[in-house]
Amino acid sequence: MNDILLKIEDLHASVGDKEILKGINLEIRQGEIHAVMGPNGAGKSTLSAVLAGKPQFQVTSGKITFMGEDLLAMSPEQRSWAGIFLSFQYPVEIPGVSITNFMKTAVNCRREAQGLEPMKAGEFLKLMNEKMNFVKMKTEFAKRDVNVGFSGGEKKRNEIFQMAMLDPVLSILDETDSGLDVDALRIVASGVNALHTPQKASIVITHYQRLLEYIVPDVVHILKDGKIIKTAGRELVAQIEEKGYESFSNE
């Protein structure tokens, strides 16, 4: 059985007339956690946006295959239904939409795409309470509008709660550690680790070593100037911390 979940081949992508990704090659297998590290402007968030299907990012060449299917032919909704989840670096506020209604719509849209019946109200609320407890999120947050008035840590915790509810095959965490204190970081990381299984995979995008002390990667990539310039095991994290990104050049 082929255990490759995601395969990226010679991916080039632009915003407007500016090329950001300049030939990305990446292969992720079931059960793997990949860390993508690099300086500001390297293309890390662009890579996550392209995988999620954000329309302002234009793929100019290359291929992305997810579970054997052409990812670039899928809409953002279809990518979500297929099992891709993106945790945003800056989660948006959605006034007028409660977390309960937001999640109920998301969960049932995915169920419909899978040919399943909508989840019954009692079953849904039981699942929601279970997952909120899982990420140590107060249940009264269920009635609040999505991210409105939330602290930075609460917004990131809400992202992991959404991830727990949707149970994705591939999770992409785009600088989830940004703005988190140590306690919030531990809660977020423990949630990510608890949701991980041998059938799933994660991409953790970060600048710093701190998050990777809690979510331990199998493979580490350095992304610099739109290209992956080095790939190694978790020992690469310590090398980056010691030497900085400038010590690494294209291989």
C-alpha atoms as one frame of an Amber mdcrd trajectory, in Angstrom:
protein
   0.000   0.000   0.000   1.240   3.466  -0.880   1.552   5.448   2.351   2.337
   8.789   0.679  -0.315  11.337   1.686   1.091  14.448   0.039   3.525  14.814
  -2.841   4.683  18.216  -4.099   6.703  18.313  -7.316   8.577  21.390  -8.595
   5.958  23.777  -7.223   6.145  27.404  -8.335   3.659  29.974  -7.023   3.226
  33.735  -7.236   1.270  36.597  -5.761   0.554  39.061  -8.542   3.755  39.280
 -10.577   6.036  38.258  -7.684   7.216  34.666  -7.580   7.313  33.376  -3.978
   7.766  29.602  -4.314  10.541  28.683  -6.730  10.503  24.919  -7.087   9.306
  23.119  -3.943   9.683  19.338  -3.750   8.226  17.597  -0.703   6.880  14.153
   0.140   4.905  13.400   3.318   3.908   9.914   4.425   1.316   8.656   6.859
   2.317   9.133  10.485   4.973  11.755   9.785   5.344  15.188  11.343   7.283
  17.603   9.138   8.611  20.937  10.421   9.123  23.716   7.874  11.414  26.431
   9.219  12.926  29.514   7.683  13.378  33.277   7.953  10.662  35.857   7.339
   9.666  36.099   3.686  10.986  32.639   2.843   7.619  31.403   1.549   6.454
  29.288   4.496   2.989  30.821   4.815   2.650  30.920   1.028   3.198  27.166
   0.955   0.428  26.625   3.507  -1.886  28.985   1.608  -1.300  27.158  -1.682
  -2.047  23.808  -0.049  -5.286  25.212   1.385  -6.277  26.740  -1.969  -6.308
  30.451  -1.138  -7.244  32.130  -4.435  -4.798  35.054  -4.254  -1.882  32.628
  -4.618  -1.374  31.533  -8.204   0.348  28.221  -8.941   2.346  28.803 -12.125
   3.816  25.303 -12.490   4.294  22.036 -10.666   2.070  19.313  -9.208   0.509
  18.534  -5.821  -1.017  15.120  -5.186  -3.031  14.404  -2.029  -4.016  10.798
  -1.334  -3.532  10.043  -5.013  -5.734  12.925  -6.232  -4.790  16.166  -7.999
  -4.995  18.712  -5.176  -4.751  21.699  -7.521  -7.966  20.614  -9.250  -9.891
  20.824  -5.952 -11.652  23.889  -4.535 -10.720  24.973  -0.991 -13.944  23.336
   0.262 -13.133  20.054  -1.476  -9.656  20.077   0.063 -11.193  20.463   3.512
 -13.698  17.677   2.859 -10.850  15.452   1.656  -9.132  15.895   5.032  -6.824
  18.940   4.889  -6.925  21.403   7.791  -5.099  24.738   8.028  -4.570  26.418
  11.384  -4.139  30.114  10.634  -1.271  32.257  11.831  -3.777  35.061  12.461
  -7.242  33.513  13.039  -9.995  35.837  11.800 -12.945  37.087  13.814 -16.428
  36.293  12.479 -18.969  38.582  14.179 -22.540  37.299  14.270 -21.605  33.615
  13.895 -21.408  31.528  17.059 -18.777  28.836  17.431 -21.568  26.253  17.740
 -23.221  27.232  14.440 -19.867  27.589  12.702 -18.727  24.119  13.719 -22.102
  22.499  13.080 -22.043  23.819   9.510 -18.437  22.729   8.958 -18.936  19.240
  10.374 -22.166  18.575   8.486 -20.814  19.930   5.187 -17.964  17.458   5.429
 -20.360  14.645   6.350 -22.523  15.500   3.340 -19.464  15.363   1.066 -18.745
  11.900   2.486 -22.316  10.758   1.820 -23.288  10.759   5.510 -26.386  12.099
   7.233 -26.124  15.355   9.239 -25.121  14.799  12.844 -28.061  14.868  15.240
 -28.182  17.845  17.609 -27.608  15.849  20.794 -24.757  13.871  19.247 -23.134
  17.056  17.946 -23.301  18.878  21.291 -21.851  15.857  23.089 -18.942  15.763
  20.608 -18.410  19.504  20.918 -18.278  19.415  24.728 -15.860  16.487  24.588
 -13.490  18.290  22.205 -13.699  21.568  24.138 -12.662  19.746  27.298  -9.919
  18.071  25.309  -8.247  21.445  24.558  -9.182  22.917  27.979 -11.587  25.404
  26.390 -14.451  26.660  28.562 -17.786  25.340  27.295 -19.388  28.799  27.496
 -17.194  29.767  24.525 -19.570  27.690  22.378 -22.099  30.531  22.509 -19.613
  33.260  21.614 -18.979  34.587  18.123 -15.987  33.003  16.401 -12.790  34.546
  17.829 -14.530  37.850  18.690 -12.864  39.290  21.808 -10.599  36.259  22.167
  -7.016  36.620  23.354  -4.236  35.372  21.079  -3.978  32.146  23.065  -7.755
  31.609  23.002  -7.822  32.033  19.229  -5.085  29.435  18.760  -6.812  27.066
  21.184 -10.008  27.511  19.173  -8.073  26.494  16.046  -6.992  23.238  17.672
 -10.566  22.685  18.869 -11.751  23.028  15.252  -9.043  20.597  14.212 -10.262
  18.114  16.832 -13.840  18.442  15.586 -12.962  17.958  11.905 -10.421  15.153
  12.487  -8.265  15.891   9.406  -5.866  13.543   7.639  -3.290  16.298   7.053
  -2.971  19.199   9.510  -1.048  22.311   8.527  -0.099  24.502  11.481   0.996
  27.907  10.205   3.021  29.511  13.017   0.545  28.323  15.640   3.106  29.261
  18.309   3.001  32.953  17.361   2.037  35.041  20.383   1.514  32.124  22.764
   2.739  32.021  26.341   4.257  28.786  27.664   1.029  27.438  29.186  -1.021
  28.051  26.050   1.756  26.581  23.922   1.734  23.378  25.965  -2.051  23.042
  25.693  -2.008  23.590  21.928   0.896  21.183  21.444  -0.652  18.497  23.641
  -3.832  18.729  21.574  -1.902  18.352  18.332   0.044  15.377  19.699  -3.079
  13.661  21.043  -4.832  13.966  17.670  -1.896  12.505  15.766  -2.158   8.872
  14.617  -0.108   6.536  12.391  -2.602   7.216   9.579  -2.312  11.022   9.733
   0.385  13.600   9.104   1.185  17.174  10.096   3.144  20.097   8.695   4.355
  22.437  11.431   5.483  25.835  10.146   7.513  27.832  12.646  10.432  30.219
  13.089  11.564  28.886  16.417  12.742  25.808  18.271  10.300  26.321  21.161
   7.227  24.671  19.586   9.302  21.733  18.346  10.263  20.895  21.912   6.609
  19.892  22.390   5.674  18.685  18.895   8.688  16.594  17.909   9.162  16.393
  14.126  10.308  13.362  12.157  11.640  15.511   9.313  12.817  19.143   9.308
  13.087  21.353   6.221  14.697  24.758   5.848  12.764  26.935   3.399  14.721
  29.927   2.169  14.026  32.248  -0.764  11.208  30.045  -2.028  13.142  26.782
  -2.025  13.767  23.946   0.419  17.529  24.176   0.794  18.065  21.476   3.421
  16.159  18.474   4.764  17.258  16.369   7.726  16.025  14.808  10.957  15.097
  16.586  14.175  18.778  17.284  14.857  18.514  20.080  12.272  16.428  22.131
  14.730  19.379  22.417  17.139  21.708  23.341  14.263  19.371  26.161  13.244
  19.171  27.398  16.829  22.961  27.383  17.123  23.967  28.753  13.708  20.935
  30.666  12.403  19.491  30.460   8.900  22.254  32.482   7.253  24.710  29.631
   7.757  22.696  27.433   5.368  22.899  27.910   1.630  21.441  26.132  -1.387
  22.701  22.582  -1.679
